[in-house]
Amino acid sequence: MKPIGLILIPVVFASISELSMKKAISSFGEISFKALLTWTFHITLFTNPYVLFALGLYAISVLLWLVVLSRVPLSYAYPMVSLSYVLVILASKWILGESISWIRWVGVLLICLGVALIARS
């Protein structure tokens, strides 16, 4: 497998994990710091299927990232992680229905340009 394909797997998994965490936490509404100190909140949070899925997928992405780091120079691989920003913004727009400003779209294009330059190196 080419390095970019190998790198994209944990990046996609981490991005899906973030979306799942957002889906889970949206059902809670705004969370206060006081709530973070209560056991009932923790029990409710860590029994939520979206949170459990997100944590499991994130753990898998970390393990896959270790495989990436064993095969690819960090200076090449790590900038590719910024593709997760692109994936999350796209999914936030089309899956979560979030409004994305034009300045964020410009940022997405700049990230894609940077990743393309790094991929060519």
N, CA, C and O atoms as CSV, one atom per row, in Angstrom:
chain,resi,resn,atom,element,x,y,z
A,1,MET,N,N,0.844,-1.181,0.000
A,1,MET,CA,C,0.000,0.000,0.000
A,1,MET,C,C,0.889,1.245,0.000
A,1,MET,O,O,1.889,1.308,0.716
A,2,LYS,N,N,0.509,2.230,-0.814
A,2,LYS,CA,C,1.266,3.475,-0.851
A,2,LYS,C,C,1.086,4.219,0.461
A,2,LYS,O,O,0.053,4.080,1.116
A,3,PRO,N,N,2.088,5.013,0.855
A,3,PRO,CA,C,2.015,5.713,2.145
A,3,PRO,C,C,0.761,6.554,2.319
A,3,PRO,O,O,0.189,6.569,3.409
A,4,ILE,N,N,0.312,7.261,1.274
A,4,ILE,CA,C,-0.851,8.139,1.442
A,4,ILE,C,C,-2.097,7.327,1.780
A,4,ILE,O,O,-2.911,7.752,2.600
A,5,GLY,N,N,-2.250,6.168,1.158
A,5,GLY,CA,C,-3.388,5.303,1.473
A,5,GLY,C,C,-3.318,4.785,2.889
A,5,GLY,O,O,-4.326,4.729,3.595
A,6,LEU,N,N,-2.130,4.408,3.297
A,6,LEU,CA,C,-1.915,3.917,4.656
A,6,LEU,C,C,-2.201,5.012,5.681
A,6,LEU,O,O,-2.762,4.743,6.744
A,7,ILE,N,N,-1.823,6.224,5.366
A,7,ILE,CA,C,-2.029,7.358,6.266
A,7,ILE,C,C,-3.513,7.727,6.353
A,7,ILE,O,O,-3.999,8.103,7.419
A,8,LEU,N,N,-4.221,7.620,5.243
A,8,LEU,CA,C,-5.621,8.047,5.221
A,8,LEU,C,C,-6.533,7.188,6.097
A,8,LEU,O,O,-7.545,7.680,6.596
A,9,ILE,N,N,-6.193,5.925,6.289
A,9,ILE,CA,C,-7.063,5.039,7.078
A,9,ILE,C,C,-7.238,5.556,8.512
A,9,ILE,O,O,-8.377,5.759,8.933
A,10,PRO,N,N,-6.163,5.777,9.283
A,10,PRO,CA,C,-6.387,6.302,10.635
A,10,PRO,C,C,-6.953,7.719,10.644
A,10,PRO,O,O,-7.658,8.093,11.581
A,11,VAL,N,N,-6.658,8.504,9.625
A,11,VAL,CA,C,-7.200,9.864,9.538
A,11,VAL,C,C,-8.722,9.804,9.369
A,11,VAL,O,O,-9.450,10.551,10.023
A,12,VAL,N,N,-9.196,8.924,8.501
A,12,VAL,CA,C,-10.642,8.772,8.293
A,12,VAL,C,C,-11.299,8.237,9.565
A,12,VAL,O,O,-12.358,8.723,9.963
A,13,PHE,N,N,-10.685,7.243,10.203
A,13,PHE,CA,C,-11.244,6.696,11.438
A,13,PHE,C,C,-11.346,7.766,12.524
A,13,PHE,O,O,-12.363,7.853,13.213
A,14,ALA,N,N,-10.311,8.570,12.679
A,14,ALA,CA,C,-10.331,9.638,13.694
A,14,ALA,C,C,-11.407,10.672,13.366
A,14,ALA,O,O,-12.066,11.191,14.268
A,15,SER,N,N,-11.586,10.971,12.081
A,15,SER,CA,C,-12.612,11.937,11.673
A,15,SER,C,C,-14.014,11.412,11.977
A,15,SER,O,O,-14.858,12.151,12.483
A,16,ILE,N,N,-14.261,10.154,11.674
A,16,ILE,CA,C,-15.559,9.545,11.976
A,16,ILE,C,C,-15.782,9.539,13.489
A,16,ILE,O,O,-16.900,9.747,13.961
A,17,SER,N,N,-14.725,9.303,14.231
A,17,SER,CA,C,-14.807,9.322,15.684
A,17,SER,C,C,-15.250,10.697,16.183
A,17,SER,O,O,-16.099,10.787,17.070
A,18,GLU,N,N,-14.690,11.757,15.630
A,18,GLU,CA,C,-15.065,13.120,16.022
A,18,GLU,C,C,-16.538,13.398,15.721
A,18,GLU,O,O,-17.240,14.002,16.531
A,19,LEU,N,N,-16.994,12.957,14.563
A,19,LEU,CA,C,-18.402,13.158,14.206
A,19,LEU,C,C,-19.322,12.406,15.157
A,19,LEU,O,O,-20.382,12.906,15.533
A,20,SER,N,N,-18.915,11.214,15.539
A,20,SER,CA,C,-19.709,10.431,16.478
A,20,SER,C,C,-19.751,11.094,17.845
A,20,SER,O,O,-20.790,11.100,18.504
A,21,MET,N,N,-18.622,11.653,18.272
A,21,MET,CA,C,-18.602,12.363,19.561
A,21,MET,C,C,-19.526,13.585,19.518
A,21,MET,O,O,-20.237,13.865,20.483
A,22,LYS,N,N,-19.513,14.301,18.409
A,22,LYS,CA,C,-20.391,15.464,18.260
A,22,LYS,C,C,-21.846,15.032,18.305
A,22,LYS,O,O,-22.663,15.673,18.966
A,23,LYS,N,N,-22.178,13.955,17.610
A,23,LYS,CA,C,-23.543,13.426,17.620
A,23,LYS,C,C,-23.958,13.071,19.052
A,23,LYS,O,O,-25.071,13.384,19.475
A,24,ALA,N,N,-23.071,12.425,19.785
A,24,ALA,CA,C,-23.370,12.022,21.156
A,24,ALA,C,C,-23.575,13.233,22.053
A,24,ALA,O,O,-24.546,13.298,22.806
A,25,ILE,N,N,-22.679,14.168,21.974
A,25,ILE,CA,C,-22.713,15.288,22.911
A,25,ILE,C,C,-23.847,16.268,22.579
A,25,ILE,O,O,-24.289,17.024,23.444
A,26,SER,N,N,-24.305,16.253,21.349
A,26,SER,CA,C,-25.420,17.124,20.968
A,26,SER,C,C,-26.682,16.787,21.748
A,26,SER,O,O,-27.515,17.660,21.992
A,27,SER,N,N,-26.825,15.537,22.137
A,27,SER,CA,C,-28.019,15.147,22.903
A,27,SER,C,C,-27.963,15.658,24.346
A,27,SER,O,O,-28.979,15.666,25.041
A,28,PHE,N,N,-26.786,16.083,24.793
A,28,PHE,CA,C,-26.634,16.591,26.160
A,28,PHE,C,C,-26.891,18.087,26.257
A,28,PHE,O,O,-27.189,18.593,27.338
A,29,GLY,N,N,-26.781,18.785,25.165
A,29,GLY,CA,C,-26.857,20.247,25.214
A,29,GLY,C,C,-25.534,20.789,25.729
A,29,GLY,O,O,-24.520,20.092,25.733
A,30,GLU,N,N,-25.561,22.047,26.164
A,30,GLU,CA,C,-24.340,22.648,26.701
A,30,GLU,C,C,-23.979,21.999,28.024
A,30,GLU,O,O,-24.838,21.799,28.883
A,31,ILE,N,N,-22.711,21.672,28.182
A,31,ILE,CA,C,-22.242,20.993,29.393
A,31,ILE,C,C,-21.482,21.999,30.254
A,31,ILE,O,O,-20.606,22.714,29.766
A,32,SER,N,N,-21.822,22.044,31.514
A,32,SER,CA,C,-21.119,22.934,32.435
A,32,SER,C,C,-19.904,22.205,33.019
A,32,SER,O,O,-19.842,20.976,33.018
A,33,PHE,N,N,-18.962,22.971,33.507
A,33,PHE,CA,C,-17.804,22.367,34.160
A,33,PHE,C,C,-18.233,21.627,35.427
A,33,PHE,O,O,-17.621,20.633,35.818
A,34,LYS,N,N,-19.287,22.125,36.054
A,34,LYS,CA,C,-19.810,21.470,37.255
A,34,LYS,C,C,-20.314,20.058,36.919
A,34,LYS,O,O,-20.115,19.121,37.693
A,35,ALA,N,N,-20.955,19.920,35.782
A,35,ALA,CA,C,-21.453,18.601,35.360
A,35,ALA,C,C,-20.311,17.613,35.169
A,35,ALA,O,O,-20.463,16.421,35.437
A,36,LEU,N,N,-19.176,18.104,34.711
A,36,LEU,CA,C,-18.019,17.227,34.496
A,36,LEU,C,C,-17.529,16.580,35.781
A,36,LEU,O,O,-16.820,15.575,35.743
A,37,LEU,N,N,-17.902,17.146,36.907
A,37,LEU,CA,C,-17.457,16.636,38.206
A,37,LEU,C,C,-18.425,15.635,38.824
A,37,LEU,O,O,-18.179,15.126,39.918
A,38,THR,N,N,-19.526,15.350,38.127
A,38,THR,CA,C,-20.523,14.451,38.710
A,38,THR,C,C,-20.411,13.050,38.121
A,38,THR,O,O,-20.124,12.879,36.936
A,39,TRP,N,N,-20.642,12.057,38.966
A,39,TRP,CA,C,-20.600,10.660,38.507
A,39,TRP,C,C,-21.745,10.349,37.572
A,39,TRP,O,O,-21.584,9.574,36.630
A,40,THR,N,N,-22.905,10.946,37.819
A,40,THR,CA,C,-24.058,10.648,36.969
A,40,THR,C,C,-23.806,11.082,35.525
A,40,THR,O,O,-24.196,10.395,34.581
A,41,PHE,N,N,-23.151,12.229,35.370
A,41,PHE,CA,C,-22.823,12.676,34.016
A,41,PHE,C,C,-21.874,11.685,33.347
A,41,PHE,O,O,-22.074,11.322,32.188
A,42,HIS,N,N,-20.850,11.249,34.063
A,42,HIS,CA,C,-19.874,10.311,33.508
A,42,HIS,C,C,-20.522,8.982,33.133
A,42,HIS,O,O,-20.214,8.406,32.089
A,43,ILE,N,N,-21.409,8.505,33.977
A,43,ILE,CA,C,-22.098,7.242,33.676
A,43,ILE,C,C,-22.963,7.404,32.428
A,43,ILE,O,O,-22.960,6.549,31.543
A,44,THR,N,N,-23.699,8.505,32.369
A,44,THR,CA,C,-24.540,8.767,31.200
A,44,THR,C,C,-23.686,8.913,29.940
A,44,THR,O,O,-24.022,8.373,28.886
A,45,LEU,N,N,-22.588,9.642,30.059
A,45,LEU,CA,C,-21.709,9.870,28.914
A,45,LEU,C,C,-21.088,8.573,28.408
A,45,LEU,O,O,-21.124,8.284,27.212
A,46,PHE,N,N,-20.521,7.796,29.324
A,46,PHE,CA,C,-19.780,6.610,28.905
A,46,PHE,C,C,-20.648,5.375,28.683
A,46,PHE,O,O,-20.134,4.282,28.448
A,47,THR,N,N,-21.956,5.552,28.759
A,47,THR,CA,C,-22.862,4.483,28.345
A,47,THR,C,C,-23.590,4.863,27.060
A,47,THR,O,O,-24.397,4.089,26.547
A,48,ASN,N,N,-23.306,6.044,26.548
A,48,ASN,CA,C,-23.892,6.489,25.285
A,48,ASN,C,C,-23.249,5.703,24.139
A,48,ASN,O,O,-22.023,5.672,24.036
A,49,PRO,N,N,-24.050,5.068,23.277
A,49,PRO,CA,C,-23.485,4.256,22.195
A,49,PRO,C,C,-22.584,5.044,21.243
A,49,PRO,O,O,-21.585,4.513,20.757
A,50,TYR,N,N,-22.927,6.302,20.974
A,50,TYR,CA,C,-22.090,7.114,20.086
A,50,TYR,C,C,-20.723,7.391,20.708
A,50,TYR,O,O,-19.708,7.377,20.012
A,51,VAL,N,N,-20.696,7.641,22.002
A,51,VAL,CA,C,-19.427,7.873,22.696
A,51,VAL,C,C,-18.586,6.596,22.688
A,51,VAL,O,O,-17.387,6.637,22.413
A,52,LEU,N,N,-19.215,5.475,22.989
A,52,LEU,CA,C,-18.485,4.198,22.992
A,52,LEU,C,C,-17.937,3.885,21.608
A,52,LEU,O,O,-16.793,3.452,21.473
A,53,PHE,N,N,-18.748,4.103,20.584
A,53,PHE,CA,C,-18.296,3.887,19.205
A,53,PHE,C,C,-17.122,4.804,18.880
A,53,PHE,O,O,-16.123,4.374,18.304
A,54,ALA,N,N,-17.256,6.081,19.260
A,54,ALA,CA,C,-16.208,7.069,18.982
A,54,ALA,C,C,-14.900,6.693,19.667
A,54,ALA,O,O,-13.836,6.753,19.051
A,55,LEU,N,N,-14.974,6.309,20.932
A,55,LEU,CA,C,-13.759,5.945,21.666
A,55,LEU,C,C,-13.113,4.697,21.086
A,55,LEU,O,O,-11.889,4.621,20.975
A,56,GLY,N,N,-13.934,3.718,20.717
A,56,GLY,CA,C,-13.398,2.503,20.109
A,56,GLY,C,C,-12.729,2.786,18.773
A,56,GLY,O,O,-11.634,2.294,18.500
A,57,LEU,N,N,-13.389,3.575,17.950
A,57,LEU,CA,C,-12.826,3.907,16.650
A,57,LEU,C,C,-11.559,4.742,16.792
A,57,LEU,O,O,-10.602,4.571,16.036
A,58,TYR,N,N,-11.563,5.642,17.762
A,58,TYR,CA,C,-10.366,6.450,18.000
A,58,TYR,C,C,-9.206,5.566,18.449
A,58,TYR,O,O,-8.069,5.771,18.023
A,59,ALA,N,N,-9.484,4.591,19.301
A,59,ALA,CA,C,-8.436,3.660,19.749
A,59,ALA,C,C,-7.870,2.890,18.555
A,59,ALA,O,O,-6.658,2.703,18.452
A,60,ILE,N,N,-8.743,2.449,17.661
A,60,ILE,CA,C,-8.272,1.746,16.457
A,60,ILE,C,C,-7.420,2.675,15.601
A,60,ILE,O,O,-6.399,2.256,15.057
A,61,SER,N,N,-7.833,3.934,15.479
A,61,SER,CA,C,-7.055,4.877,14.667
A,61,SER,C,C,-5.671,5.103,15.262
A,61,SER,O,O,-4.702,5.272,14.522
A,62,VAL,N,N,-5.567,5.110,16.583
A,62,VAL,CA,C,-4.255,5.264,17.237
A,62,VAL,C,C,-3.373,4.064,16.922
A,62,VAL,O,O,-2.193,4.223,16.609
A,63,LEU,N,N,-3.935,2.880,17.002
A,63,LEU,CA,C,-3.147,1.673,16.676
A,63,LEU,C,C,-2.695,1.690,15.217
A,63,LEU,O,O,-1.553,1.345,14.913
A,64,LEU,N,N,-3.580,2.086,14.328
A,64,LEU,CA,C,-3.208,2.174,12.911
A,64,LEU,C,C,-2.170,3.266,12.680
A,64,LEU,O,O,-1.307,3.137,11.812
A,65,TRP,N,N,-2.257,4.339,13.459
A,65,TRP,CA,C,-1.268,5.412,13.342
A,65,TRP,C,C,0.120,4.910,13.728
A,65,TRP,O,O,1.119,5.326,13.140
A,66,LEU,N,N,0.183,4.027,14.704
A,66,LEU,CA,C,1.469,3.432,15.076
A,66,LEU,C,C,2.054,2.641,13.908
A,66,LEU,O,O,3.266,2.653,13.694
A,67,VAL,N,N,1.200,1.957,13.158
A,67,VAL,CA,C,1.662,1.245,11.957
A,67,VAL,C,C,2.228,2.250,10.956
A,67,VAL,O,O,3.292,2.031,10.378
A,68,VAL,N,N,1.510,3.349,10.759
A,68,VAL,CA,C,1.978,4.398,9.844
A,68,VAL,C,C,3.348,4.904,10.275
A,68,VAL,O,O,4.266,5.001,9.461
A,69,LEU,N,N,3.483,5.225,11.561
A,69,LEU,CA,C,4.746,5.783,12.057
A,69,LEU,C,C,5.903,4.800,11.928
A,69,LEU,O,O,7.059,5.212,11.833
A,70,SER,N,N,5.602,3.518,11.926
A,70,SER,CA,C,6.668,2.526,11.774
A,70,SER,C,C,7.163,2.432,10.338
A,70,SER,O,O,8.219,1.853,10.081
A,71,ARG,N,N,6.403,3.002,9.397
A,71,ARG,CA,C,6.741,2.838,7.972
A,71,ARG,C,C,7.041,4.133,7.226
A,71,ARG,O,O,7.665,4.113,6.165
A,72,VAL,N,N,6.595,5.262,7.782
A,72,VAL,CA,C,6.661,6.524,7.046
A,72,VAL,C,C,7.331,7.576,7.926
A,72,VAL,O,O,7.075,7.611,9.129
A,73,PRO,N,N,8.185,8.439,7.358
A,73,PRO,CA,C,8.779,9.515,8.156
A,73,PRO,C,C,7.698,10.416,8.762
A,73,PRO,O,O,6.721,10.753,8.094
A,74,LEU,N,N,7.875,10.794,10.000
A,74,LEU,CA,C,6.910,11.638,10.705
A,74,LEU,C,C,6.724,12.971,9.983
A,74,LEU,O,O,5.612,13.496,9.932
A,75,SER,N,N,7.797,13.518,9.430
A,75,SER,CA,C,7.711,14.809,8.741
A,75,SER,C,C,6.839,14.739,7.491
A,75,SER,O,O,6.368,15.768,7.007
A,76,TYR,N,N,6.622,13.544,6.968
A,76,TYR,CA,C,5.709,13.342,5.835
A,76,TYR,C,C,4.303,12.998,6.334
A,76,TYR,O,O,3.314,13.543,5.843
A,77,ALA,N,N,4.222,12.102,7.304
A,77,ALA,CA,C,2.931,11.581,7.751
A,77,ALA,C,C,2.116,12.603,8.540
A,77,ALA,O,O,0.918,12.751,8.302
A,78,TYR,N,N,2.746,13.301,9.468
A,78,TYR,CA,C,1.972,14.145,10.380
A,78,TYR,C,C,1.219,15.274,9.686
A,78,TYR,O,O,0.067,15.524,10.042
A,79,PRO,N,N,1.808,15.968,8.717
A,79,PRO,CA,C,1.023,17.002,8.029
A,79,PRO,C,C,-0.231,16.445,7.342
A,79,PRO,O,O,-1.198,17.177,7.130
A,80,MET,N,N,-0.215,15.161,6.995
A,80,MET,CA,C,-1.385,14.545,6.364
A,80,MET,C,C,-2.569,14.446,7.331
A,80,MET,O,O,-3.715,14.313,6.901
A,81,VAL,N,N,-2.292,14.511,8.616
A,81,VAL,CA,C,-3.358,14.472,9.618
A,81,VAL,C,C,-4.296,15.667,9.428
A,81,VAL,O,O,-5.465,15.608,9.810
A,82,SER,N,N,-3.787,16.745,8.840
A,82,SER,CA,C,-4.630,17.918,8.622
A,82,SER,C,C,-5.793,17.615,7.677
A,82,SER,O,O,-6.751,18.386,7.616
A,83,LEU,N,N,-5.723,16.518,6.950
A,83,LEU,CA,C,-6.859,16.117,6.125
A,83,LEU,C,C,-8.088,15.810,6.978
A,83,LEU,O,O,-9.218,15.870,6.495
A,84,SER,N,N,-7.858,15.482,8.248
A,84,SER,CA,C,-9.006,15.245,9.130
A,84,SER,C,C,-9.824,16.532,9.291
A,84,SER,O,O,-11.045,16.464,9.436
A,85,TYR,N,N,-9.178,17.698,9.267
A,85,TYR,CA,C,-9.908,18.966,9.333
A,85,TYR,C,C,-10.838,19.088,8.127
A,85,TYR,O,O,-11.992,19.500,8.251
A,86,VAL,N,N,-10.317,18.727,6.976
A,86,VAL,CA,C,-11.099,18.799,5.737
A,86,VAL,C,C,-12.283,17.836,5.814
A,86,VAL,O,O,-13.418,18.217,5.526
A,87,LEU,N,N,-12.016,16.602,6.199
A,87,LEU,CA,C,-13.084,15.604,6.283
A,87,LEU,C,C,-14.162,16.012,7.286
A,87,LEU,O,O,-15.354,15.855,7.020
A,88,VAL,N,N,-13.744,16.532,8.432
A,88,VAL,CA,C,-14.708,16.918,9.463
A,88,VAL,C,C,-15.535,18.121,9.011
A,88,VAL,O,O,-16.735,18.173,9.278
A,89,ILE,N,N,-14.924,19.076,8.340
A,89,ILE,CA,C,-15.688,20.228,7.844
A,89,ILE,C,C,-16.699,19.786,6.788
A,89,ILE,O,O,-17.852,20.215,6.812
A,90,LEU,N,N,-16.268,18.931,5.866
A,90,LEU,CA,C,-17.194,18.436,4.836
A,90,LEU,C,C,-18.354,17.667,5.468
A,90,LEU,O,O,-19.512,17.880,5.110
A,91,ALA,N,N,-18.045,16.783,6.396
A,91,ALA,CA,C,-19.092,15.994,7.057
A,91,ALA,C,C,-19.974,16.871,7.939
A,91,ALA,O,O,-21.176,16.628,8.046
A,92,SER,N,N,-19.391,17.883,8.570
A,92,SER,CA,C,-20.181,18.792,9.393
A,92,SER,C,C,-21.213,19.524,8.537
A,92,SER,O,O,-22.337,19.770,8.974
A,93,LYS,N,N,-20.821,19.860,7.339
A,93,LYS,CA,C,-21.729,20.544,6.410
A,93,LYS,C,C,-22.832,19.595,5.934
A,93,LYS,O,O,-24.017,19.915,6.024
A,94,TRP,N,N,-22.425,18.412,5.420
A,94,TRP,CA,C,-23.395,17.571,4.735
A,94,TRP,C,C,-24.091,16.540,5.626
A,94,TRP,O,O,-25.179,16.072,5.291
A,95,ILE,N,N,-23.492,16.190,6.729
A,95,ILE,CA,C,-24.122,15.208,7.621
A,95,ILE,C,C,-24.797,15.904,8.804
A,95,ILE,O,O,-25.940,15.595,9.142
A,96,LEU,N,N,-24.086,16.841,9.427
A,96,LEU,CA,C,-24.632,17.520,10.604
A,96,LEU,C,C,-25.419,18.781,10.250
A,96,LEU,O,O,-26.107,19.344,11.102
A,97,GLY,N,N,-25.321,19.226,8.994
A,97,GLY,CA,C,-26.071,20.408,8.559
A,97,GLY,C,C,-25.535,21.724,9.076
A,97,GLY,O,O,-26.271,22.709,9.128
A,98,GLU,N,N,-24.268,21.765,9.462
A,98,GLU,CA,C,-23.676,23.002,9.973
A,98,GLU,C,C,-23.420,23.981,8.837
A,98,GLU,O,O,-23.180,23.581,7.698
A,99,SER,N,N,-23.476,25.253,9.160
A,99,SER,CA,C,-23.179,26.302,8.207
A,99,SER,C,C,-21.661,26.547,8.212
A,99,SER,O,O,-21.059,26.724,9.271
A,100,ILE,N,N,-21.064,26.553,7.038
A,100,ILE,CA,C,-19.616,26.755,6.914
A,100,ILE,C,C,-19.384,28.068,6.162
A,100,ILE,O,O,-19.848,28.231,5.033
A,101,SER,N,N,-18.676,28.987,6.779
A,101,SER,CA,C,-18.430,30.292,6.159
A,101,SER,C,C,-17.430,30.158,5.005
A,101,SER,O,O,-16.688,29.180,4.912
A,102,TRP,N,N,-17.433,31.155,4.143
A,102,TRP,CA,C,-16.535,31.124,2.993
A,102,TRP,C,C,-15.079,31.127,3.427
A,102,TRP,O,O,-14.234,30.547,2.745
A,103,ILE,N,N,-14.770,31.764,4.542
A,103,ILE,CA,C,-13.382,31.811,5.006
A,103,ILE,C,C,-12.899,30.412,5.428
A,103,ILE,O,O,-11.728,30.072,5.259
A,104,ARG,N,N,-13.813,29.617,5.975
A,104,ARG,CA,C,-13.450,28.229,6.302
A,104,ARG,C,C,-13.195,27.427,5.038
A,104,ARG,O,O,-12.284,26.601,4.994
A,105,TRP,N,N,-14.013,27.674,3.991
A,105,TRP,CA,C,-13.785,26.968,2.715
A,105,TRP,C,C,-12.426,27.343,2.128
A,105,TRP,O,O,-11.740,26.499,1.553
A,106,VAL,N,N,-12.042,28.607,2.274
A,106,VAL,CA,C,-10.702,29.024,1.822
A,106,VAL,C,C,-9.642,28.268,2.620
A,106,VAL,O,O,-8.651,27.804,2.054
A,107,GLY,N,N,-9.846,28.144,3.921
A,107,GLY,CA,C,-8.927,27.372,4.751
A,107,GLY,C,C,-8.827,25.929,4.310
A,107,GLY,O,O,-7.734,25.363,4.280
A,108,VAL,N,N,-9.959,25.322,3.966
A,108,VAL,CA,C,-9.973,23.940,3.472
A,108,VAL,C,C,-9.147,23.825,2.195
A,108,VAL,O,O,-8.367,22.886,2.034
A,109,LEU,N,N,-9.321,24.775,1.301
A,109,LEU,CA,C,-8.545,24.751,0.046
A,109,LEU,C,C,-7.044,24.891,0.322
A,109,LEU,O,O,-6.230,24.223,-0.315
A,110,LEU,N,N,-6.685,25.745,1.256
A,110,LEU,CA,C,-5.268,25.913,1.597
A,110,LEU,C,C,-4.689,24.638,2.221
A,110,LEU,O,O,-3.555,24.255,1.932
A,111,ILE,N,N,-5.481,23.989,3.079
A,111,ILE,CA,C,-5.029,22.723,3.665
A,111,ILE,C,C,-4.811,21.689,2.568
A,111,ILE,O,O,-3.799,20.987,2.559
A,112,CYS,N,N,-5.761,21.598,1.648
A,112,CYS,CA,C,-5.634,20.637,0.549
A,112,CYS,C,C,-4.403,20.936,-0.309
A,112,CYS,O,O,-3.699,20.022,-0.737
A,113,LEU,N,N,-4.157,22.193,-0.550
A,113,LEU,CA,C,-2.971,22.574,-1.316
A,113,LEU,C,C,-1.698,22.165,-0.576
A,113,LEU,O,O,-0.775,21.617,-1.178
A,114,GLY,N,N,-1.651,22.431,0.721
A,114,GLY,CA,C,-0.485,22.048,1.522
A,114,GLY,C,C,-0.266,20.555,1.528
A,114,GLY,O,O,0.868,20.098,1.390
A,115,VAL,N,N,-1.325,19.785,1.684
A,115,VAL,CA,C,-1.205,18.323,1.683
A,115,VAL,C,C,-0.737,17.838,0.319
A,115,VAL,O,O,0.096,16.936,0.237
A,116,ALA,N,N,-1.267,18.433,-0.767
A,116,ALA,CA,C,-0.841,18.034,-2.096
A,116,ALA,C,C,0.653,18.300,-2.305
A,116,ALA,O,O,1.355,17.486,-2.906
A,117,LEU,N,N,1.129,19.432,-1.809
A,117,LEU,CA,C,2.554,19.737,-1.929
A,117,LEU,C,C,3.408,18.734,-1.135
A,117,LEU,O,O,4.441,18.270,-1.618
A,118,ILE,N,N,2.973,18.414,0.062
A,118,ILE,CA,C,3.716,17.451,0.887
A,118,ILE,C,C,3.694,16.075,0.247
A,118,ILE,O,O,4.704,15.372,0.249
A,119,ALA,N,N,2.536,15.680,-0.307
A,119,ALA,CA,C,2.426,14.364,-0.934
A,119,ALA,C,C,3.370,14.228,-2.120
A,119,ALA,O,O,3.833,13.128,-2.422
A,120,ARG,N,N,3.657,15.331,-2.791
A,120,ARG,CA,C,4.564,15.297,-3.953
A,120,ARG,C,C,6.030,15.245,-3.563
A,120,ARG,O,O,6.893,14.991,-4.403
A,121,SER,N,N,6.315,15.488,-2.277
A,121,SER,CA,C,7.722,15.545,-1.864
A,121,SER,C,C,8.321,14.173,-1.678
A,121,SER,O,O,9.496,14.054,-1.331
